[in-house]
């Protein structure tokens, strides 16, 4: 082996290029997306094809026309609903990188101001339906996985619900580690799952390649014409194959469009098609006997590993809607449809990866109540689908507005594409809505509760804004008058926190009214969040002098930073302001809301709004202000 000359220069170490780093990041996000986004739709082959064949045949034996018709329905449902609708169109309608039905609503509402109230209502209904799905999916996924142990021994039956509750507690507990962290753990397992089900299908397709003729849509027409009496029920069962599609869009902010699209086109979609086709070939080869084709076609050494994988995959399936619920709740907060809730960012690279403790706890409680209340996954199955199909129908409606108002499409192409998507969505919705009294009421009750909460918050906030707006005074006008006729001045600095730096804060006005004094230095302080993980100290503070008594200060924090106002204000010394925490008082406004019969809302809704307002995060703790330096000025407002 030749040695380098000691006196020669060392060869430079080749650094990875930007494109290589980007490719690595995309692969990591793809892996995370497999575990988070596609867990729900990826477990559908376990039961979707079987349930659809049972519905179409009315028994345990299906003929060739039924098998090819059902398989063709599944193939084209996946192709049109997921690949064309969501991958090609809906994922492009992002709102600054965020997805979900509320992103569509915000885009549509901004482009159609004359119908903003109608679009707001549609968005609230869509978001509420998603939350209805978000509590059903974890319950039925984990419960069905644990029930699989009954196949081993019926003696396990009494332990199904307790063990399900333990697993659900663990699933919700790990959410605090972040979507990315959870995805990196779940991702490899889900990747193995997809490869396993794909290979499992290939083995049986090779034995009967004629099953691939099911790709022709004429089998759908033949099935619907030949069996119109059972086709309605069959369509409801076929929908199980596309449950989880809405999670693609809801989780857009967690991983970005590119990793989600690539994961679907390269791994998820091909493996799903191969497995469904393999199940069809297996049933044909066995004389049309339905049974449980997903597991039965893996008899032998592969059966036990597939059962273990299926159990893990169904537990992971709940992750898609949990992370989607976090994204949707944050958007609702930003759109002022819900009170301010604590949001923890868990990634320095992807701003959409978040954790919301209160939402996580509430979801966990409702999911566990459903498990205890229903007890069996078969009872929950009737509740599965109503919320998802309703959400998809809302998405199609809002997408039409985006096509015509933002993308500037011609009317007829937009109508044609919307009609195609809408026809499928309406068919799925109609076939599921008949299950309301069989268990579907559960998801509708959750959705109704969310609609009521959002509607109350939006309505109450509007009344509150109108009432406080009448008392607002422009800061420049007040500062000029106080400079001309100064009140009694006291030493020290007063910092008034406000979200509107152009208006006089309520705390300032009440301080003048009740104390009739003014500090020598008065700072109108606003805090904003930058779209980057960390903001350097050189960009932290922006100062603007109003006059010798007042100045405006804006503090900027990155989304990964916990705002610390005293520490940030210390930077102001470099810009000439001698900030001293020991001579500074922070004034915060705290509204005490009172129900009023003259508010325009019923008293019960007033009380609900007041209860929601009390759940908002405390400003003193959030901004890390020393409690000994805070003066909270309370004002009573009747709404």
C-alpha positions in Angstrom: 0.0 0.0 0.0 1.5 3.4 -1.0 1.9 5.9 1.7 1.4 9.6 1.1 4.5 11.8 1.2 4.6 13.4 4.7 5.6 16.7 3.2 2.8 16.7 0.7 -0.5 18.5 1.1 -3.3 16.4 2.4 -6.1 15.8 -0.1 -9.2 17.9 0.7 -12.2 16.0 2.1 -15.1 16.1 -0.4 -18.1 17.8 1.2 -21.6 16.6 0.3 -23.3 18.9 -2.2 -26.6 20.8 -1.5 -28.4 18.4 -3.8 -27.1 15.3 -1.9 -28.2 16.8 1.4 -31.6 17.6 0.0 -32.0 14.0 -1.4 -31.0 12.6 2.0 -33.6 14.8 3.7 -36.3 13.8 1.2 -35.6 10.1 1.8 -35.8 10.6 5.6 -39.1 12.5 5.2 -40.4 9.8 2.8 -39.6 7.2 5.5 -41.4 9.2 8.1 -44.4 9.8 5.8 -44.7 6.0 5.3 -45.3 5.6 9.0 -47.3 8.7 9.7 -49.3 9.5 6.5 -49.9 6.0 5.0 -50.5 3.9 8.1 -54.3 4.1 7.7 -54.7 3.4 4.0 -51.9 0.9 4.1 -53.8 -1.5 6.4 -57.0 -1.5 4.3 -56.1 -4.7 2.4 -56.6 -6.6 5.6 -60.3 -6.2 5.5 -61.4 -4.0 2.5 -61.4 -6.7 -0.3 -62.9 -9.3 2.0 -65.8 -7.1 3.1 -66.5 -5.9 -0.4 -66.7 -9.6 -1.7 -69.0 -10.5 1.2 -71.3 -7.6 0.3 -71.3 -8.4 -3.4 -71.8 -12.1 -3.1 -74.2 -12.0 -0.2 -72.4 -15.0 1.3 -69.0 -16.7 1.4 -68.6 -17.7 -2.2 -68.1 -15.1 -5.0 -68.3 -15.7 -8.8 -65.7 -14.5 -11.3 -67.7 -11.4 -12.3 -68.0 -10.3 -8.6 -64.3 -10.8 -8.0 -63.2 -8.8 -11.1 -65.9 -6.2 -10.5 -64.9 -5.5 -6.9 -61.2 -5.5 -7.7 -61.8 -3.1 -10.6 -63.8 -0.8 -8.2 -60.9 -0.8 -5.7 -58.3 -0.2 -8.4 -60.1 2.8 -9.9 -61.1 4.2 -6.5 -57.5 4.3 -5.5 -56.5 5.7 -8.9 -59.1 8.5 -9.1 -59.6 9.4 -5.5 -56.1 9.2 -4.2 -53.7 9.4 -7.2 -55.6 11.9 -9.4 -57.7 13.9 -6.9 -55.3 14.2 -3.9 -51.8 13.6 -5.3 -52.3 15.5 -8.6 -54.6 18.3 -7.5 -55.4 18.7 -3.8 -51.8 18.6 -2.6 -51.0 21.5 -4.9 -53.6 23.7 -3.0 -51.4 24.3 0.0 -51.5 27.4 2.1 -47.9 28.4 2.7 -46.9 24.7 3.0 -49.8 23.7 5.2 -52.6 21.3 4.1 -55.9 20.2 5.4 -59.5 21.2 4.8 -58.9 24.5 6.7 -56.1 25.5 4.3 -58.5 25.0 1.4 -61.1 27.0 3.3 -58.7 29.9 3.9 -57.6 30.0 0.3 -61.2 29.8 -1.0 -62.4 32.4 1.5 -59.8 34.9 0.5 -60.6 34.5 -3.2 -64.3 34.7 -2.7 -65.1 37.5 -0.2 -68.7 37.8 -1.2 -69.4 34.3 0.1 -66.8 34.2 2.9 -69.4 33.3 5.6 -70.7 30.3 3.5 -67.1 29.1 2.8 -66.3 29.5 6.5 -69.3 27.3 7.4 -68.2 24.7 4.8 -64.7 24.7 6.3 -65.9 24.3 9.9 -68.1 21.3 8.8 -65.1 19.7 7.0 -62.7 20.2 9.9 -65.3 18.8 12.4 -65.8 15.7 10.2 -62.1 15.1 10.2 -62.0 15.2 14.0 -64.8 12.7 14.0 -62.6 10.4 11.9 -59.6 11.2 14.2 -61.3 9.5 17.2 -62.7 6.6 15.3 -59.6 5.5 13.5 -57.3 4.9 16.5 -60.1 3.1 18.4 -61.0 0.7 15.6 -57.4 0.2 14.4 -55.9 -0.8 17.8 -59.0 -2.7 18.9 -59.1 -4.8 15.7 -55.3 -5.6 16.1 -55.7 -6.8 19.7 -58.8 -8.8 18.7 -56.5 -10.8 16.4 -55.2 -12.5 19.5 -58.5 -14.3 19.9 -57.5 -16.4 16.9 -54.7 -17.8 19.0 -56.9 -18.5 22.0 -60.5 -17.6 22.9 -59.4 -17.3 26.5 -57.9 -13.9 25.6 -61.3 -12.3 25.1 -61.6 -10.7 28.6 -58.2 -8.9 28.1 -59.0 -7.3 24.7 -60.3 -4.0 26.0 -57.8 -3.5 28.8 -54.9 -4.3 26.6 -56.3 -2.0 23.9 -56.5 0.8 26.4 -52.8 0.2 27.5 -51.6 0.3 23.8 -53.6 3.5 23.1 -52.1 5.1 26.2 -48.7 4.3 24.9 -49.5 5.6 21.3 -50.7 8.9 22.6 -47.8 9.1 25.1 -45.1 8.9 22.4 -46.7 11.9 20.5 -44.6 14.3 22.6 -41.5 13.1 20.9 -42.8 14.7 17.7 -44.2 13.5 14.4 -40.7 13.2 12.9 -39.5 11.1 15.8 -42.6 8.9 15.8 -42.4 8.6 12.0 -38.7 7.5 12.0 -39.7 4.7 14.4 -42.9 3.7 12.6 -41.5 4.4 9.1 -39.2 1.3 8.8 -42.0 -1.0 10.1 -44.5 0.4 7.6 -41.9 0.2 4.8 -41.4 -3.5 5.6 -45.2 -3.9 5.7 -45.7 -2.5 2.2 -42.9 -4.6 0.7 -44.3 -7.7 2.4 -47.9 -7.2 1.1 -46.6 -6.3 -2.4 -44.5 -9.5 -2.6 -47.4 -11.5 -1.1 -49.6 -10.3 -4.0 -47.0 -10.9 -6.7 -46.8 -14.6 -5.8 -50.5 -15.2 -6.6 -50.6 -12.9 -9.6 -47.9 -15.0 -11.3 -50.0 -18.0 -10.7 -53.0 -16.4 -12.4 -52.0 -13.3 -14.5 -55.5 -13.0 -16.0 -56.5 -11.2 -12.8 -54.8 -8.1 -14.2 -57.6 -7.7 -16.7 -59.5 -6.2 -13.7 -57.8 -2.9 -14.6 -60.4 -2.5 -17.3 -63.3 -0.3 -16.0 -65.8 -2.2 -18.1 -65.9 -4.8 -15.3 -67.2 -2.0 -13.0 -70.1 -1.3 -15.4 -70.9 -5.0 -15.8 -70.9 -5.5 -12.1 -73.2 -2.5 -11.4 -75.6 -3.5 -14.2 -75.7 -7.1 -13.3 -76.0 -6.7 -9.5 -77.7 -3.3 -8.9 -79.4 -4.6 -5.7 -76.1 -5.2 -3.9 -73.9 -2.6 -5.6 -74.9 0.1 -3.1 -73.7 -1.9 -0.1 -70.7 -3.1 -2.0 -69.6 0.5 -2.8 -69.7 1.3 1.0 -67.4 -1.7 1.6 -65.1 -0.7 -1.3 -64.7 2.7 0.4 -62.7 1.0 3.1 -59.8 0.8 0.5 -59.4 4.6 0.4 -60.0 5.5 4.1 -56.9 7.5 5.1 -56.7 9.4 1.8 -57.6 12.7 3.6 -54.6 12.2 5.8 -52.3 12.9 2.8 -53.5 16.4 2.7 -54.0 17.0 6.4 -50.3 15.9 7.1 -48.9 18.0 4.3 -47.3 20.5 6.7 -45.5 17.7 8.6 -43.5 16.4 5.7 -44.0 18.6 2.6 -45.6 17.6 -0.8 -42.6 15.9 -2.4 -41.9 13.2 0.2 -45.7 12.4 0.4 -46.0 12.2 -3.4 -42.9 10.1 -3.9 -43.8 7.7 -1.1 -47.2 7.1 -2.7 -46.0 6.7 -6.3 -42.9 4.6 -5.6 -44.0 2.4 -2.7 -47.6 2.7 -1.4 -49.7 2.7 -4.6 -47.8 -0.2 -6.4 -47.8 -2.4 -3.3 -51.5 -1.8 -2.6 -52.4 -2.7 -6.2 -50.3 -5.8 -6.2 -51.8 -7.0 -2.9 -55.4 -6.5 -4.0 -54.8 -8.2 -7.3 -53.0 -11.0 -5.5 -56.1 -11.5 -3.2 -58.3 -11.6 -6.3 -56.1 -14.2 -7.9 -56.1 -16.3 -4.7 -59.9 -16.2 -4.3 -60.3 -17.2 -8.0 -57.9 -20.1 -7.6 -59.9 -21.3 -4.6 -63.2 -21.5 -6.3 -64.5 -18.1 -5.2 -64.4 -19.0 -1.5 -64.0 -15.7 0.3 -62.8 -16.5 3.8 -60.0 -14.2 4.9 -57.8 -14.0 1.7 -55.3 -11.5 3.1 -54.0 -14.0 5.7 -54.9 -17.2 3.9 -52.8 -16.5 0.9 -49.8 -16.4 3.3 -50.1 -19.8 4.7 -47.0 -21.6 5.8 -43.9 -20.0 7.2 -45.0 -16.5 6.2 -48.3 -16.5 8.1 -47.0 -15.7 11.6 -44.7 -12.9 10.5 -47.6 -11.4 8.5 -49.9 -11.5 11.5 -47.2 -9.8 13.6 -46.6 -7.2 10.9 -50.4 -6.6 10.5 -50.8 -6.1 14.2 -48.0 -3.5 14.2 -49.3 -1.8 11.1 -52.8 -1.4 12.4 -51.5 0.2 15.6 -49.4 2.5 13.5 -52.5 3.4 11.3 -53.8 5.6 14.1 -50.8 7.9 13.7 -52.0 9.5 10.4 -55.1 11.0 11.9 -53.5 12.0 15.2 -50.8 14.1 13.5 -53.5 15.4 11.1 -55.5 16.5 14.1 -52.6 18.5 15.4 -52.1 20.3 12.1 -55.8 21.0 11.7 -56.1 22.4 15.3 -53.1 24.7 14.8 -54.7 26.0 11.6 -58.0 26.6 13.4 -56.1 28.5 16.1 -54.3 30.6 13.5 -57.6 31.3 11.7 -59.2 32.3 15.0 -61.6 29.4 14.9 -60.4 28.1 18.3 -58.7 29.8 21.3 -54.9 29.9 21.6 -53.6 26.5 22.6 -50.1 25.5 23.5 -48.1 24.4 20.4 -44.7 22.7 20.7 -42.5 22.5 17.6 -40.5 19.3 17.4 -38.3 19.7 14.3 -35.7 22.3 13.3 -36.1 21.3 9.6 -39.9 21.0 9.1 -42.0 23.8 10.8 -45.2 21.7 10.4 -44.0 19.0 12.8 -45.8 19.9 16.1 -47.2 18.5 19.3 -50.2 19.9 21.1 -50.6 18.5 24.6 -54.2 19.5 25.2 -55.4 18.2 21.9 -53.5 14.9 22.4 -55.1 14.5 25.9 -58.6 15.2 24.6 -58.2 12.8 21.7 -56.9 10.1 24.0 -59.8 10.4 26.4 -62.5 10.3 23.6 -60.8 7.4 21.8 -60.6 5.4 25.1 -64.3 6.2 25.9 -65.2 4.8 22.4 -63.3 1.6 23.0 -64.9 1.1 26.4 -68.4 2.0 25.1 -68.4 -0.1 21.9 -66.2 -2.9 23.1 -65.7 -4.6 19.7 -64.3 -3.4 16.4 -67.3 -4.8 14.5 -69.5 -2.4 16.3 -67.2 0.5 15.6 -67.0 -0.5 11.9 -70.4 1.1 11.2 -69.2 4.4 12.5 -66.2 4.2 10.1 -66.6 6.1 6.9 -69.3 8.7 7.5 -66.9 11.4 8.7 -64.2 10.6 6.0 -66.6 10.6 3.1 -68.2 13.9 4.3 -64.7 15.4 4.6 -63.9 14.3 1.1 -67.1 15.9 -0.2 -66.2 19.2 1.5 -62.7 19.0 0.0 -64.1 18.5 -3.5 -66.5 21.5 -3.1 -63.7 23.8 -1.9 -61.3 22.5 -4.6 -63.8 23.8 -7.2 -63.5 27.3 -5.8 -59.7 27.1 -5.8 -59.7 25.9 -9.5 -61.9 28.7 -10.7 -60.9 31.6 -8.4 -57.2 31.1 -7.8 -55.9 28.7 -10.5 -58.1 30.7 -13.0 -59.3 27.5 -14.8 -62.0 27.8 -17.4 -65.4 26.9 -16.0 -66.1 23.8 -18.0 -62.9 21.8 -17.2 -63.3 22.7 -13.5 -67.0 21.5 -13.6 -66.0 18.3 -15.4 -63.3 17.4 -12.9 -65.4 18.4 -9.9 -68.3 16.3 -11.2 -66.0 13.2 -11.5 -64.7 13.6 -8.0 -68.1 14.6 -6.6 -69.9 11.6 -8.2 -67.5 9.2 -6.4 -67.7 11.1 -3.1 -71.5 11.3 -3.1 -71.7 7.6 -3.9 -69.4 6.8 -1.0 -71.2 9.2 1.3 -74.6 7.8 0.5 -73.6 4.2 1.0 -72.2 5.1 4.5 -74.8 7.5 5.8 -77.3 4.7 6.1 -75.2 3.3 9.0 -76.0 6.2 11.3 -78.1 4.1 13.7 -75.7 1.2 13.6 -72.9 3.2 15.2 -72.3 6.1 12.8 -73.8 8.4 15.3 -70.6 8.3 17.3 -68.5 10.2 14.8 -71.3 12.6 14.0 -71.7 13.5 17.7 -67.9 14.3 17.9 -68.2 16.3 14.7 -71.3 18.2 16.0 -69.4 19.1 19.2 -66.5 20.5 17.2 -68.9 22.5 14.9 -70.6 23.9 18.0 -67.3 24.9 19.6 -65.9 26.5 16.5 -69.1 28.4 15.6 -69.3 29.7 19.2 -65.7 30.9 19.2 -66.0 32.6 15.8 -69.3 34.2 16.7 -68.2 35.3 20.2 -64.9 36.7 19.0 -66.7 38.8 16.5 -69.0 40.3 19.2 -66.0 40.8 21.5 -64.0 42.6 18.8 -66.9 44.9 17.9 -67.3 45.8 21.5 -63.7 46.6 22.2 -63.1 48.3 18.9 -65.3 51.2 19.9 -62.9 52.1 22.7 -59.7 51.9 20.7 -57.5 55.0 20.3 -54.6 55.3 17.8 -51.3 55.2 19.7 -49.8 58.2 17.8 -52.8 60.4 18.7 -52.7 59.4 22.4 -48.9 59.8 22.6 -49.1 63.3 21.0 -51.7 64.5 23.5 -49.9 63.1 26.5 -46.7 64.8 25.4 -48.6 68.2 25.2 -50.3 67.7 28.6 -48.2 65.3 30.6 -49.8 63.5 33.6 -47.8 62.8 36.7 -44.6 60.9 35.7 -43.0 58.2 37.8 -39.6 56.7 37.4 -39.0 53.4 35.6 -40.2 51.7 32.5 -43.6 50.3 31.6 -43.9 47.6 29.0 -47.4 47.1 27.5 -47.9 43.8 25.6 -50.2 44.1 22.6 -50.9 42.3 19.3 -51.8 45.7 17.7 -48.8 48.1 18.0 -50.8 50.9 16.2 -53.5 51.2 18.8 -53.2 52.1 22.5 -53.3 48.9 24.5 -56.2 48.4 26.9 -53.8 48.0 29.8 -52.3 51.5 29.1 -55.8 53.1 28.9 -56.9 51.6 32.1 -53.7 52.5 33.9 -54.1 56.1 32.9 -57.8 56.0 33.9 -57.3 54.5 37.4 -53.8 55.5 38.4 -53.6 58.8 36.6 -49.8 58.5 36.2 -47.4 57.6 33.4 -43.9 56.1 33.5 -41.0 58.0 32.2 -40.4 55.3 29.6 -43.4 53.5 27.9 -42.8 50.6 25.5 -45.5 49.2 23.3 -44.3 45.7 22.8 -45.3 43.1 20.1 -44.0 39.6 19.6 -44.0 37.9 16.2 -42.9 34.4 15.0 -40.5 34.1 12.1 -40.8 31.2 9.6 -37.4 29.8 10.6 -36.2 27.7 13.5 -33.9 30.3 15.2 -33.5 34.0 14.8 -30.0 35.5 15.5 -29.7 38.2 18.2 -28.9 40.7 15.5 -32.4 40.3 14.1 -34.2 39.9 17.4 -35.2 43.4 18.2 -36.7 46.2 16.1 -37.2 49.6 17.9 -39.1 52.7 16.7 -39.3 55.9 18.7 -42.8 57.5 18.8 -41.8 60.5 21.0 -39.9 61.1 24.2 -42.5 59.2 26.2 -43.3 56.3 23.9 -41.6 53.8 21.6 -42.6 50.7 19.8 -40.5 47.5 20.1 -41.0 44.3 18.0 -39.4 41.1 19.2 -39.0 38.3 16.6 -38.5 34.6 17.6 -38.0 31.5 15.5 -40.6 28.8 15.6 -38.3 26.5 17.5 -37.6 29.1 20.2 -39.4 29.5 23.4 -40.1 33.3 23.6 -38.3 34.9 26.5 -39.1 38.6 26.6 -36.7 39.8 29.5 -33.7 38.1 27.8 -34.6 39.5 24.4 -35.1 43.0 25.8 -31.6 42.9 27.2 -30.4 43.1 23.6 -31.8 46.6 23.4 -28.9 47.9 25.4 -26.8 47.7 22.2 -29.4 50.0 20.5 -29.3 52.6 23.1 -32.1 51.6 25.5 -30.8 51.0 29.0 -33.1 48.1 29.9 -33.1 47.1 33.5 -35.5 44.3 34.6 -35.5 45.6 38.2 -37.0 48.9 37.2 -39.4 47.6 34.6 -43.0 46.6 35.0 -44.9 44.5 32.4 -48.6 45.4 32.0 -50.9 42.8 30.6 -54.6 43.0 29.9 -56.8 40.3 31.3 -60.4 40.4 30.2 -63.0 39.0 32.5 -65.9 38.0 30.3 -69.4 38.1 31.5 -72.5 36.6 29.9 -75.0 39.2 28.8 -78.6 38.7 27.5 -78.1 41.6 25.1 -75.0 40.1 23.3 -76.8 38.8 20.3 -76.0 35.2 21.4 -78.0 32.9 23.7 -76.8 32.9 27.3 -75.7 29.2 27.0 -73.5 30.2 24.0 -72.1 33.1 25.9 -71.1 30.7 28.7 -69.6 28.3 26.3 -67.5 31.1 24.7 -66.3 32.2 28.1 -65.3 28.6 29.0 -63.3 28.4 25.7 -61.6 31.7 26.4 -60.4 30.4 29.8 -58.5 27.6 28.1 -56.2 30.0 26.3 -52.5 29.8 27.2 -51.3 32.1 30.0 -49.3 35.0 28.5 -47.0 35.4 31.6 -45.8 31.8 31.5 -45.7 31.6 27.7 -43.4 34.7 27.4 -41.4 33.7 30.6 -41.9 37.1 32.3 -41.0 37.1 36.0 -44.3 37.0 37.9 -43.0 39.6 40.3 -42.6 42.2 37.5 -46.1 41.7 36.0 -49.1 43.9 36.5 -52.3 42.4 35.2 -55.1 44.9 34.7 -58.4 43.2 34.5 -61.4 44.6 32.6 -64.9 43.2 32.6 -66.5 42.9 29.2 -70.1 41.8 28.8 -70.6 39.9 25.6 
